[in-house]
Amino acid sequence: MSTIDAQAVAQRIDTVLDILVAGDYHSAIRNLEILKSELLAQNGADNTPENGQPKAPWEV
């Protein structure tokens, strides 16, 4: 099991927030997808939705 660097994750989230404030929603979403896949890879989990929790009705 790997440890996740909370400071690095917080910095990446802060960058995504800056991108959102700038109005570039496509880039912000893409950055979140990349961050998610990296975190799942560090955790050793695969990226299939069937293995995770069902999405809430407001999630696309």
C-alpha positions in Angstrom: 0.0 0.0 0.0 1.4 3.4 -1.0 1.1 6.6 0.9 -0.5 9.6 -0.8 1.2 12.9 -0.5 -1.6 15.1 0.8 0.3 18.3 0.2 0.9 17.4 -3.5 -2.8 16.5 -3.9 -3.9 19.7 -2.3 -1.6 21.7 -4.7 -3.1 19.9 -7.7 -6.6 20.6 -6.5 -5.7 24.2 -6.0 -4.4 24.3 -9.6 -7.7 22.8 -10.8 -9.6 25.5 -8.9 -7.5 28.2 -10.5 -8.4 26.7 -13.9 -12.1 26.7 -13.0 -11.9 30.3 -11.9 -10.3 31.2 -15.3 -13.3 29.6 -17.0 -11.5 26.7 -18.7 -13.9 24.0 -17.6 -12.7 21.4 -20.1 -9.1 21.6 -18.9 -10.2 21.5 -15.2 -12.3 18.4 -15.8 -9.4 16.8 -17.7 -7.0 17.6 -14.9 -9.4 16.1 -12.3 -9.6 12.9 -14.5 -5.8 12.7 -14.6 -5.5 13.2 -10.8 -8.2 10.6 -10.2 -6.5 8.0 -12.4 -3.1 8.7 -10.7 -4.6 8.4 -7.3 -6.3 5.1 -8.2 -3.1 3.8 -9.7 -1.2 4.6 -6.5 -3.8 2.8 -4.5 -3.7 -0.2 -6.8 -7.4 0.1 -7.8 -8.6 -0.2 -11.3 -10.6 2.5 -13.0 -13.8 0.7 -13.8 -17.0 2.2 -12.5 -18.5 -1.2 -11.7 -16.1 -1.7 -8.9 -16.8 1.6 -7.2 -19.8 3.2 -5.6 -22.8 4.0 -7.9 -22.8 7.5 -9.1 -25.2 10.0 -7.5 -28.1 11.2 -9.8 -26.4 14.6 -10.4 -23.2 13.0 -11.6 -22.8 12.5 -15.3 
